[in-house]
Amino acid sequence: MISRTAEYALRAITFLAGQNSQPRTTAQIAEQTQMPIGYLAKVMRSLGRAGLVHSQRGLQGGFVLVADPRSLSIWQVVSAVEPSRRVKECPLGLPDHAQLCPLHARLDYAAELVENAFRQTTIQELLEPDAVNRHTCKFPDRRIDEPCSKEATC
């Protein structure tokens, strides 16, 4: 449902949200979140342009989360790195499709549901899952290519 870039952005933001405003380098983020460092650098630039993270140069430098994870939504993070997937007009440009055809109307409805769910979920909620939803990612409990067990958090 979301691009790899959006997932990487969410991994990085969630990781930084758990670091108590301590700067983390791209290498540290990549290692802890199991992302390719080159791809992560691109994602971090986008997050910086969106004002979600700040980079500090120097010996104690790195990235810090600027936004409050209690009010930062998944949607804000995803929107920072990829455009909306809503369908507002016929993607085929057909003139007789002034209103969306049934296919594109349903695709837009599905995108709306995802968007609403992402708007209603904060990054803080990802850090503190409720008792019902304990199966969450905790970096770096496992390598990305290892299978998940019931006891593991992946």
N, C-alpha and C positions, 0 to 999 in steps of 0.2 A: 504494500500500500504506500510505502514511502521509499524514497531513493536511498541508496547507500550513503550519499552525502548527508542526507537528513539524519540517518541513523548515527553516523559518525559524529555529527554535531551534537546530538542528544547524549551520546556516550561521553563526549568531552565535557559538556556542560554539567552533566550529572556528576562526573568525577570531580570537576573543579568545585562544585557546590559542597562536596564533602571534605574540602581541604581547609576549611576555616580561614579563608582569605590568604592562605600561604601561596606564593607564586610557584607555579610548576612549569617546567620547561616542556617544549614540544616533545622531546625525547621521553621525559617522564610520563607525559600524558599518553603518548603512543604505546609505551611499554605496558602501562597499567590498564589500558582500554583495548589492547590488542588491535591497533590500527597501524597501517603503513604510515611512516613518518612524513613522507612527501605529500600524501593525500591529506593527512591531518593538518599540515602547514597551510594548505589551501583553505581548508575548512575554518581554521582559526583566523585567517585573514578575513573571511566573510563574517564570522562572529564578531570580530573587532570592528569592522565597518558598520555593523548593525548596532554597536554600542553595548553588546552583551558581555564582552570580555575586554580586558585591558592588558596590554603587554608592557612589561618593564624590562629595560635593558640592564646589563651589568651582572656582577657576580651573584647577587641575590635575585636576579631577574626571572622572568617567566610570565605566564598568563595567570590572571586572577579573574574570577567571576565578578562583574560589576553589578549585575541585577540581583535583587533579593530572590532567592529560590522559593520563598513562600508566595511570591506574587508572579514569578516568571512561569509562564505556561509553556507546555510542550509546543503549542501552536506558534508562539513567538520565536522559539528556537528554530522550528522547521521553516517558518516564513523567512527567517534570516538567510537561509541557504538555498531555498528553492521557491519558485513561484507557486501560487495557488493552483490546484488542479480542478477548480470549478469550471463547469461548462456553461458559458453564458450565451453562446450562439452556436449555430451548426458548424462543427469543425470542418465539414466538407464544403461550406460556403454555398449551400443550395438555397436559391432565392425563395423557394416555396416552404422552407423551414423557418419561417419567422418565429414560430414557437419551436422549442426543442422537440425532436421526434421522440417516440417512446424510449428508444435505446439511450439517447443522449440525456434525456430527462432522468432516467434511472441512474446513469453514471453520475450525473450531477447530484442526485439525491444521496448516493453512497458517499460521495466526496463531502457533502454537507454533514453527514453523520460523523465521519472521521474528524472533520474540522471541529465540530462542536465538542466531541470527546477530547480532542487535544486542547481546546480552549479551556475546558473545565478541569484539566489536570495540571498541577504545578510540578515543578522540578522537586520541590521539597517532598511531595507525596511519593516520588520515586525513591527518595532516600529513606523514608519512613513508611514502608508499606504496612497496611493494617494486618491483623491476625489472619484474615481470610486469604490474603494475597502474599504469602511468604516466599513464593518461588520467584526471586528477583535476582538480577545480576549484581554481583559483588566482585569488583575487580581486585586482584587478579586470581581469584580462587581456582581458575582452570584456564588452560589454553583454549583458544577458540575452536581448535580442531578436535578437542577431546569430547566424547559423549557426556551427557549430563546424567547423573544418578539422582535418585530420590533424595539422598542426603545432601547432595551438592547444591550450591546456589549457582545458577548459570544464567 
